[in-house]
Amino acid sequence: MARPDTRAWKRAVAAAGRTQAGGDALEAARASALLLLGRSVAMGHRRLALQRLLCAVRVQADVPSEHWLYCREQADRSPDPQVRSAYREAEGLGRKSTPAALTTV
């Protein structure tokens, strides 16, 4: 199986953050952010998944509820306040796209 082009995905997300991306660039950033997040969740990444959740929310990607749940569980388990803070920031930014069942703690 070929290795996915994570570098291209990262470049697409970064490009959206550097400029007022619109149209195709923004859609590419959203799709790439979700691919990166999905890959991190599938590989069991903890900190990286939370960082990628935050990136996805910043480009206003429609994050699946199972990814929100995974990241919330990782944040709850982490003794690192920066990890918990990253989740809270993502939750605050993505409140509109976060399922109501996951916003209550």
N, C-alpha and C positions, 0 to 999 in steps of 0.2 A: 504494500500500500504506500502510495506516495505521501510525503509529508506536506501538509497544507501550507499555503503561502502566508504564514502569519505576519511576515514583514509587510506584505502588501496591505493586509488588513490594518496593521498598526499605522501605516502611512496614510491610509484613507481616513482613519479616525483623527489623526494629528492634523491633517489638512483642514478638516472641518473646524478644529479648534483655533487655527491660526487666522482664518478669514471668516467673513460673513458668508459661509457656505450656503448655497441654496440649490434647489432642484436636484439634479443628478448627484452632485457632490455630497449633499446632505443625506440623500438616500443611500449612497455608497457607504458613508460613515456609519449610518445606523445599522446597515446590514453587517458591516465589518465588526462593529462593536458587539453585536449579538453573536457573531461567529466566534470572536475571541472569548466572550463570556461563556458561551456554551462549551467551548473547548476546555476552558479552565475548570468549569464545573465537572465535566466528564472525566477530567484527569485528577480530580480531587484536590485541586489547588485551594488553599485557604485565603491567604492574604491577596494573592493575585486575582482570585475571583472577585473579591471585594473591590479591588482597584478597577477591575474591568466593569463591574456593575456601575460604579460611579461614572466611568467614561461613557457607558451606554446611556445612562440617565442624562448626562450632560448634553448628549446629541439628540435627546428626546426619543430614544428607541423604545419600542413597545416590548418591555422585558417580560418574558414568560413568568407566571407565578411560581413555578417550581425553582427558577433561578433566584427569585426574591427569597423564597423559603430557605434554599441552600445557604445563601449569603447571610441571612439572618441567623441561622443556626451557627455558622462559623463565627459571626460577630459575638453571639452570646457565649460561645465557648472560649473566646480569646481573652487572655489576661491583658493584652495590649490595648491601652486606651485609644491609640491611633486607629486601630482596626475597627473598634466599636464606633469611633467618631466617623470613619469613612462610611459605614453603613447608615448611621443617622443622617449624614449629609445626603446620601443617595436617596434615602427614604423621604427626606424633606423636599428634595428637588423633584422626585418622581411621584409625589403623593397622588397626582391625578391618574397615573398609570399603575399604581400599586393597588392590588385587590384589597378591599376593606378588611377581609379576614386576616390579612397579614399585617395591618397597621396597628393592631392592638397587641400590646405585650403584657 
